[in-house]
Amino acid sequence: MDARFRDDPNFNLLLEAAAALEELREQLGEAEDMLALIEDKWVAGKK
């Protein structure tokens, strides 16, 4: 990594934000999977 960026506090904040965003994406994926399971069970119960 370029030394100019390593010492820039804004760049470090950007890296932290990117990591947090990735974590949120993973959590959203898990929530979507759970919602799909609930929906499948609900639809199966309607038949």
Backbone as CSV, one residue per row, in Angstrom:
resi,resn,N_x,N_y,N_z,CA_x,CA_y,CA_z,C_x,C_y,C_z
1,MET,0.857,-1.188,0.000,0.000,0.000,0.000,0.894,1.239,0.000
2,ASP,0.493,2.230,-0.698,1.220,3.490,-0.801,1.298,4.152,0.575
3,ALA,2.485,4.613,0.953,2.699,5.221,2.272,1.832,6.456,2.483
4,ARG,1.475,7.147,1.408,0.628,8.344,1.555,-0.720,7.970,2.157
5,PHE,-1.225,6.829,1.787,-2.541,6.423,2.263,-2.486,5.816,3.662
6,ARG,-1.406,5.127,3.954,-1.286,4.457,5.246,-1.434,5.434,6.411
7,ASP,-0.931,6.635,6.253,-0.942,7.619,7.333,-2.151,8.544,7.298
8,ASP,-3.018,8.378,6.339,-4.192,9.245,6.209,-5.333,8.688,7.061
9,PRO,-5.762,9.425,8.104,-6.828,8.907,8.970,-8.140,8.698,8.213
10,ASN,-8.387,9.500,7.198,-9.609,9.314,6.417,-9.577,7.997,5.652
11,PHE,-8.404,7.620,5.175,-8.282,6.355,4.464,-8.539,5.194,5.417
12,ASN,-8.027,5.305,6.633,-8.269,4.254,7.626,-9.753,4.155,7.954
13,LEU,-10.424,5.290,8.038,-11.871,5.271,8.270,-12.597,4.609,7.107
14,LEU,-12.123,4.869,5.903,-12.722,4.253,4.724,-12.550,2.735,4.762
15,LEU,-11.389,2.272,5.168,-11.169,0.828,5.293,-12.099,0.222,6.341
16,GLU,-12.267,0.902,7.458,-13.174,0.422,8.501,-14.614,0.399,8.003
17,ALA,-15.002,1.424,7.263,-16.361,1.474,6.721,-16.580,0.347,5.716
18,ALA,-15.581,0.066,4.905,-15.695,-1.019,3.929,-15.846,-2.362,4.637
19,ALA,-15.112,-2.563,5.711,-15.227,-3.807,6.473,-16.607,-3.920,7.117
20,ALA,-17.108,-2.817,7.648,-18.439,-2.823,8.260,-19.511,-3.097,7.211
21,LEU,-19.351,-2.529,6.028,-20.310,-2.757,4.946,-20.316,-4.224,4.536
22,GLU,-19.158,-4.832,4.469,-19.081,-6.250,4.118,-19.793,-7.100,5.170
23,GLU,-19.612,-6.767,6.428,-20.305,-7.487,7.511,-21.819,-7.336,7.367
24,LEU,-22.280,-6.140,7.064,-23.716,-5.918,6.873,-24.248,-6.700,5.677
25,ARG,-23.457,-6.787,4.621,-23.873,-7.573,3.446,-24.051,-9.039,3.825
26,GLU,-23.126,-9.557,4.629,-23.234,-10.944,5.076,-24.480,-11.139,5.931
27,GLN,-24.734,-10.212,6.835,-25.914,-10.310,7.690,-27.197,-10.212,6.873
28,LEU,-27.209,-9.355,5.866,-28.376,-9.238,5.001,-28.615,-10.543,4.253
29,GLY,-27.565,-11.151,3.771,-27.693,-12.434,3.086,-28.286,-13.492,3.998
30,GLU,-27.834,-13.525,5.251,-28.375,-14.476,6.216,-29.847,-14.189,6.493
31,ALA,-30.197,-12.924,6.618,-31.593,-12.553,6.873,-32.472,-12.933,5.681
32,GLU,-31.964,-12.732,4.475,-32.723,-13.110,3.280,-32.944,-14.619,3.231
33,ASP,-31.928,-15.378,3.612,-32.065,-16.838,3.649,-33.127,-17.259,4.657
34,MET,-33.110,-16.648,5.825,-34.107,-16.971,6.852,-35.502,-16.595,6.386
35,LEU,-35.645,-15.457,5.753,-36.942,-15.031,5.240,-37.454,-16.004,4.181
36,ALA,-36.574,-16.477,3.324,-36.979,-17.440,2.297,-37.469,-18.735,2.938
37,LEU,-36.800,-19.185,3.996,-37.247,-20.393,4.692,-38.617,-20.195,5.321
38,ILE,-38.816,-19.061,5.949,-40.113,-18.756,6.563,-41.194,-18.711,5.497
39,GLU,-40.893,-18.067,4.384,-41.867,-17.969,3.297,-42.211,-19.353,2.748
40,ASP,-41.198,-20.198,2.566,-41.437,-21.554,2.066,-42.337,-22.338,3.014
41,LYS,-42.096,-22.224,4.315,-42.922,-22.932,5.299,-44.339,-22.377,5.306
42,TRP,-44.480,-21.077,5.155,-45.803,-20.462,5.137,-46.590,-20.922,3.921
43,VAL,-45.931,-20.929,2.758,-46.592,-21.367,1.531,-46.968,-22.846,1.640
44,ALA,-46.076,-23.655,2.181,-46.362,-25.083,2.338,-47.539,-25.297,3.280
45,GLY,-47.674,-24.459,4.287,-48.784,-24.570,5.229,-50.109,-24.157,4.622
46,LYS,-50.072,-23.374,3.562,-51.296,-22.911,2.902,-51.879,-23.974,1.977
47,LYS,-51.068,-24.972,1.614,-51.522,-25.988,0.647,-52.326,-27.066,1.324
